[in-house]
Amino acid sequence: MTAEQLVVTGSNLSYVWARVFLRLMSRGVSDACPLVATITGFSDDCVAEENAAIRKTLDDSLTKLKTGLDCHKVANTIFPDSQWNRDHPRQKLFDRFRRSWPRIRDHRDCHGYRPNKNGTYFRRLSAFGLGNDSEPINQLDHILNVWDAGLRRRSAFQAVVFDPHTDHKRAPYLKFPCLHQVAFIPVDGKSLHVTAFYGMQYLTRRAYGNYVGLCWLGRFMAHEMGLKLACVTCVASAAKLDFTKTELRNLANCVRTLLPATELSAVSTTGAGESS
């Protein structure tokens, strides 16, 4: 089994995920090191293009595999879309999330585990450093404030998640955080490109929801910056299947039937430096 460098670009979020997933399901392929997945298809309202049937098929499989997750739950850890009203000032979102945080933090999954006890991605983005000596930093609000003030230095528009104070541990398996950093890059004063970096990404449980959550986050930031979301790129230094290929065979067969012929034909040719 070998690791491949995978570079996949597409206008439809579901098809991008499906091509990566099916490539890793191929014989002789174990994981992707690195994986670069780029989504470029968005409506005028900055909503990502998706195939509802593929998303439902994945959610159904996650239920059968007893993960306690679905794409929406994963996406919600990056951006709580249901709490955002685009007609309200952004502080309303931050205040609403802060009030709901104790309930989110103490939530227990189907296995009795508290998945949010060390934070969520949106929590780190909007209140980084809680628990340390320094005051927590709302990185998203800072980025938007300096943008509103006229700053256009691209290196200013990045936010971190990984915190060495709490995340450098010797544990052999750490569920959070896999996402390290997100950059929001304005292009030509009209469009916004979002790039996220993951140290590790699990293709079945997390990747699709990660893509959705990053698109939700990008939509929010684009709205607040007066730009149009044009591109979301997710870079994973390593990406792998988190179940055996036998366990995922039915999911793969269903996804193949839902992919257009052009996307399906690209799966076998996707590899280092290739995209479509």
ABEGO torsion letter per residue (X at the ends): XBBBBBBBBBABAAAAAAAAAAAAABBGBABBOBBBBBBABBBAAGBBBBBAAAAAAAAAAAAAAGAGBBAAAAAAAABBAAABBAABBAAAAAAAAAAAAAAAAABBBAAGBBAAAAEBAAAAAABBGBGBABBBBBAAAAAAAAAAAGBABAAABBBBABBAAAABBABABBAOBABABBBBBBBGGABBBBBBBBABBBAAAAAAAAAAAAAAAAAAAAAAAGBBBABBBBBBABBBBABBAAAAAAAAAAAAAABBAAAAAAAAABBBGBBX
